[in-house]
Amino acid sequence: MLRFVTAGESHGPSLVAILDGLPAGVPIDVQRLQQEMRRRQLGYGRGPRMQLETDTVELLSGVRRGITLGSPVALMIKNKDASIDRLPVVTQPRPGHADLTGAIKYDHRDIRNVLERASARETAARVAVGAVCQQLLASLDITLASHVTALGSVRATPAVAASATALRAKVDGTPLRCVDSAATKQMIRQIDAAVKTGDTLGGVFEVLAFGVPPGLGSYVQYDRRLDAILGRAILSIHAVKAVEIGDGVLGASLPGSSVQDEIFYKKGAGFRRSSNRAGGFEGGMTTGQPIVVRGFLKPLSTLRKPLRSVEINTKRPVVATVERTDVTTVPAAGVIGEAMIAFELARAVLEKFGSDSLRELQRNHQSYLRQVAQF
Ligand SMILES: Cc1cc2nc3c(=O)[nH]c(=O)nc-3n(C[C@H](O)[C@H](O)[C@H](O)COP(=O)(O)O)c2cc1C
């Protein structure tokens, strides 16, 4: 079973991830890992640390001469700002962060012991893991992309993308990783206004996965429903407060006739749908259509116009400590969403097609695709 854990504090020496359960024989292109790390750092509205960091992944184990060995892959990202032992004690919990509950739960009198690990800096390690998983998925022609569909109160026109490569090419060079340039201008205006007032903004990102075969996941048990697993993966990202699959939210207010994807058949071409409102899932299984998952982020918790709080020792009212902060991170969250979906899809394909070697995986995948085509 594919699994990963991460370790590391925001201002510790480094972040580490161990990805266990990858098959042997997967080619790993280190340059492409670094590109994924850069994509997490894109986006207008990020704070100064993004310029400081320029994350670089080092492969410590599990890969030899660019090929996975089947043993655990350890990945390390060094922090440029590794000042954790010199940083001052924090006793003023910031609303909207793990600060107060984390301090109570772990009995810390210095909230820094909480915030250093609760910080979304940890997601850099997840992006490294996701980048490895994306290389595994690419060997089965499964590809992923993400983009921003809303920021603050601005909504972008929906993206029409035939492939992950086309969508990535459209958005990755833009200031907010958004296909709609008119909406981007309005989003930037909202970010600039939030900078002036010391406020923050949330928004929505969408992750798409192309080339996914039908039948990943299962309806037979609650915990094998892959849509539910992807939902959890997206909700595990810091500041994500809601998740949507396909037109899930819109569908709740429409009649069934406007929501289901009708089934057609053409000799030679097989089964097809003329719509993908279900976002690539029926009965907890992939349908073979592109997967469409959205994550909804709340506005970031730390405001430069700080919120009211209480000092944990004196119990006196204070204004919360301002750590370094971004105004919005929706473009980056999309890249993290891609990483999480890539990990879960990699896990699902290894479960279905075998996980010892890439050759075994590809052979079983191809034979299943033939079986599906003949159905
Ligand atoms: C990529 C990324 C960067 C983030 N950066 C910040 C930040 O600079 N300031 C902030 O207040 N919150 C930031 N957050 C959100 C907080 O980490 C998050 O709100 C906090 O850990 C509490 O978790 P919760 O919102 O899921 O309850 C960021 C989130 C992500 C995904």
The ligand as a Gaussian input file, in Angstrom:
#p B3LYP/6-31G(d) Opt

LIG

0 1
 C        0.010000      27.199000       0.761000
 C       -0.616000      27.777000       1.986000
 C       -0.010000      28.863000       2.590000
 C       -0.583000      29.442000       3.715000
 N       -0.019000      30.558000       4.242000
 C       -0.661000      31.203000       5.246000
 C       -0.183000      32.463000       5.710000
 O        0.796000      33.003000       5.204000
 N       -0.865000      33.055000       6.712000
 C       -1.980000      32.493000       7.290000
 O       -2.564000      33.064000       8.190000
 N       -2.439000      31.299000       6.881000
 C       -1.810000      30.651000       5.870000
 N       -2.309000      29.466000       5.431000
 C       -3.468000      28.852000       6.104000
 C       -3.143000      28.318000       7.486000
 O       -2.038000      27.456000       7.419000
 C       -4.360000      27.588000       8.073000
 O       -5.482000      28.406000       8.015000
 C       -4.088000      27.217000       9.511000
 O       -3.046000      26.259000       9.544000
 C       -5.300000      26.671000      10.246000
 O       -5.792000      25.518000       9.617000
 P       -7.274000      25.447000       9.111000
 O       -7.535000      26.753000       8.417000
 O       -7.312000      24.320000       8.153000
 O       -8.169000      25.275000      10.285000
 C       -1.774000      28.882000       4.285000
 C       -2.360000      27.769000       3.684000
 C       -1.808000      27.224000       2.535000
 C       -2.481000      26.057000       1.892000

